[in-house]
């Protein structure tokens, strides 16, 4: 079930994603996946490439000197398969994200929405069970954003991918996620079904969500 993580700037939203992704280790406590410890105090027990997840960063992290196809294939560099298999997986991911016709273009030749699709294709090519989204839609116009959100929701359903979204935007959160966690200064302020939280908000950010949606 897809989850939105929201809260004021500096509350720890992106840190949570980095901990889930295995990019950072927690100072204390443990992180479990399917009943097994994947991180514990200052220790990453399961490395990022073995967690069956992928992450789309806010800055997209595309390589400007590589084509769209090469960007996706680079994301598969740690996958144990032949070069032909990587090429086929990359092309399939580009097709899933509706940019297969742009496979030879460089990132600088793509529009903002197309760059978002390329970053998404690179993540989808890994066939993850979890897709972590760290505010990747903030630079898009509303029409492009809403179209892309619909496509991501459909793709996640078809591929049975669980989405974990960090966002300040109520429209992004409600378009993709049913559940939400609100952080404040590194502490969970409230959590539960997003629609119910927005209907009876306790945190300041969900009060803002409610006003913007109404």
C-alpha positions as CSV (number, residue, x, y, z in Angstrom):
1,X,0.0,0.0,0.0
2,X,1.6,3.3,-1.1
3,X,2.7,5.7,1.6
4,X,3.4,9.5,1.5
5,X,5.9,10.9,3.9
6,X,5.4,14.6,4.6
7,X,6.3,17.3,7.1
8,X,8.1,20.7,7.3
9,X,11.5,21.2,5.7
10,X,14.3,19.6,7.7
11,X,12.0,17.2,9.6
12,X,13.8,14.0,8.3
13,X,11.7,13.0,5.3
14,X,14.6,12.4,2.8
15,X,16.7,10.9,5.6
16,X,14.0,8.2,6.1
17,X,14.2,7.4,2.4
18,X,18.0,7.2,2.5
19,X,17.8,4.8,5.5
20,X,15.2,2.6,3.7
21,X,17.4,2.6,0.6
22,X,20.5,1.5,2.5
23,X,22.4,4.7,1.6
24,X,22.8,5.6,5.3
25,X,22.8,3.6,8.5
26,X,20.6,4.6,11.5
27,X,22.2,6.0,14.6
28,X,20.2,3.6,16.7
29,X,17.3,1.2,16.3
30,X,16.7,-1.3,13.5
31,X,15.0,-1.4,10.1
32,X,13.2,-4.5,9.1
33,X,12.1,-5.8,5.6
34,X,9.9,-8.9,5.5
35,X,10.8,-9.8,9.1
36,X,14.6,-9.5,8.5
37,X,16.9,-6.8,9.9
38,X,18.4,-4.9,6.9
39,X,20.0,-2.0,9.0
40,X,20.8,-1.6,12.6
41,X,22.8,0.9,14.8
42,X,25.6,2.3,12.5
43,X,25.4,-0.9,10.4
44,X,24.0,-1.6,7.0
45,X,23.3,-5.4,7.0
46,X,21.8,-5.6,3.5
47,X,23.4,-3.3,0.9
48,X,21.3,-1.1,-1.2
49,X,21.6,-3.2,-4.4
50,X,20.1,-6.2,-2.6
51,X,17.0,-4.5,-1.2
52,X,14.8,-4.9,-4.2
53,X,14.1,-1.2,-4.3
54,X,14.9,1.8,-6.5
55,X,15.0,5.5,-5.8
56,X,14.2,8.6,-7.9
57,X,16.0,11.6,-6.5
58,X,14.8,15.2,-6.4
59,X,17.6,16.3,-8.8
60,X,17.0,13.1,-11.0
61,X,20.8,12.4,-11.1
62,X,20.9,11.8,-14.9
63,X,24.2,11.6,-16.6
64,X,24.3,14.5,-19.1
65,X,27.0,12.8,-21.4
66,X,25.0,9.6,-21.8
67,X,21.9,8.9,-24.0
68,X,18.6,8.0,-22.5
69,X,19.2,4.3,-23.2
70,X,22.7,4.5,-21.7
71,X,21.4,6.2,-18.6
72,X,19.0,3.3,-18.0
73,X,21.7,0.7,-18.8
74,X,24.1,2.4,-16.4
75,X,21.6,1.8,-13.6
76,X,21.7,-1.9,-14.4
77,X,25.5,-2.1,-14.1
78,X,25.3,-4.1,-10.8
79,X,22.8,-6.6,-12.2
80,X,24.0,-10.0,-13.1
81,X,22.9,-10.4,-16.7
82,X,24.4,-10.1,-20.2
83,X,24.8,-6.8,-22.1
84,X,22.0,-7.8,-24.5
85,X,19.7,-8.6,-21.5
86,X,20.5,-5.2,-20.0
87,X,19.8,-3.5,-23.4
88,X,16.4,-5.3,-23.6
89,X,15.5,-4.4,-20.0
90,X,16.4,-0.8,-20.6
91,X,14.4,-0.6,-23.8
92,X,11.4,-2.2,-22.1
93,X,11.6,0.3,-19.2
94,X,11.8,3.2,-21.6
95,X,8.7,1.8,-23.4
96,X,6.8,1.4,-20.1
97,X,7.5,5.1,-19.4
98,X,6.4,6.1,-22.9
99,X,9.8,7.5,-24.1
100,X,11.1,4.5,-26.1
101,X,11.3,6.8,-29.2
102,X,13.8,9.1,-27.4
103,X,16.3,6.4,-26.5
104,X,19.1,8.1,-28.4
105,X,18.6,11.6,-27.0
106,X,20.8,13.1,-24.3
107,X,19.1,14.4,-21.1
108,X,19.7,18.0,-22.2
109,X,17.6,17.3,-25.3
110,X,14.6,16.2,-23.2
111,X,11.8,18.3,-21.7
112,X,11.3,18.3,-17.9
113,X,8.6,15.7,-18.1
114,X,10.7,13.5,-20.4
115,X,13.6,13.7,-17.9
116,X,11.3,12.6,-15.1
117,X,10.2,9.6,-17.2
118,X,13.8,8.8,-17.9
119,X,14.7,8.8,-14.2
120,X,11.6,6.6,-13.6
121,X,12.6,4.2,-16.4
122,X,16.1,3.8,-14.8
123,X,14.4,2.9,-11.6
124,X,11.8,0.6,-13.1
125,X,14.4,-1.3,-15.1
126,X,15.6,-2.7,-11.8
127,X,12.2,-4.4,-11.3
128,X,12.0,-3.2,-7.7
129,X,9.3,-4.2,-5.2
130,X,9.6,-0.7,-3.6
131,X,10.0,2.6,-5.5
132,X,11.2,5.6,-3.3
133,X,10.3,9.0,-4.7
134,X,12.1,12.0,-3.1
135,X,10.1,15.0,-4.4
136,X,10.9,14.4,-8.0
137,X,8.0,16.3,-9.4
138,X,8.6,19.7,-7.9
139,X,9.9,21.3,-11.1
140,X,7.0,20.3,-13.4
141,X,4.0,22.3,-14.5
142,X,0.7,21.1,-13.1
143,X,-0.6,19.5,-16.3
144,X,2.6,17.5,-16.9
145,X,2.8,16.6,-13.2
146,X,-0.8,15.2,-13.0
147,X,-0.4,13.2,-16.2
148,X,2.9,11.7,-14.9
149,X,1.3,10.9,-11.5
150,X,-1.5,9.0,-13.3
151,X,1.0,7.1,-15.3
152,X,3.1,6.2,-12.2
153,X,0.1,5.0,-10.3
154,X,-0.9,2.8,-13.3
155,X,2.6,1.5,-13.7
156,X,2.9,0.7,-10.0
157,X,-0.4,-1.3,-10.1
158,X,0.7,-3.3,-13.2
159,X,4.1,-4.1,-11.8
160,X,2.9,-4.5,-8.2
161,X,5.4,-1.9,-6.9
162,X,4.9,-0.2,-3.6
163,X,5.5,3.5,-3.7
164,X,7.0,5.6,-0.9
165,X,6.7,9.3,-1.7
166,X,8.3,12.3,0.0
167,X,6.3,15.4,-0.8
168,X,5.0,18.7,0.4
169,X,2.3,18.7,-2.3
170,X,-1.2,17.4,-1.3
171,X,-2.1,16.7,-4.9
172,X,1.0,14.5,-5.4
173,X,0.3,12.7,-2.1
174,X,-3.4,12.1,-2.7
175,X,-2.8,11.1,-6.4
176,X,-0.4,8.3,-5.5
177,X,-0.8,7.3,-1.8
178,X,-3.5,6.0,0.4
179,X,-1.5,6.1,3.6
180,X,0.6,8.9,5.1
181,X,3.2,9.5,7.8
182,X,3.7,13.1,9.1
183,X,7.2,13.9,10.5
184,X,8.2,16.8,12.7
185,X,11.7,17.2,14.0
186,X,12.4,13.5,13.3
187,X,9.4,12.3,15.2
188,X,6.1,10.8,13.7
189,X,3.5,13.4,14.5
190,X,0.6,11.4,13.0
191,X,0.0,8.5,10.6
192,X,-2.8,6.5,9.0
193,X,-5.1,6.7,6.1
194,X,-4.4,9.9,4.2
195,X,-8.0,10.8,3.5
196,X,-8.9,10.5,7.2
197,X,-5.9,12.5,8.3
198,X,-6.7,15.3,6.0
199,X,-10.4,15.3,7.1
200,X,-9.3,15.6,10.8
201,X,-5.8,17.0,10.7
202,X,-3.7,17.5,13.8
203,X,-0.4,18.6,12.2
204,X,0.0,22.0,10.7
205,X,1.1,20.6,7.3
206,X,-2.1,18.5,7.0
207,X,-4.2,21.5,7.9
208,X,-2.5,23.3,5.0
209,X,-3.2,20.2,2.8
210,X,-6.9,20.4,3.7
211,X,-7.2,24.1,2.9
212,X,-5.4,23.6,-0.5
213,X,-7.6,20.6,-1.5
214,X,-10.8,22.4,-0.4
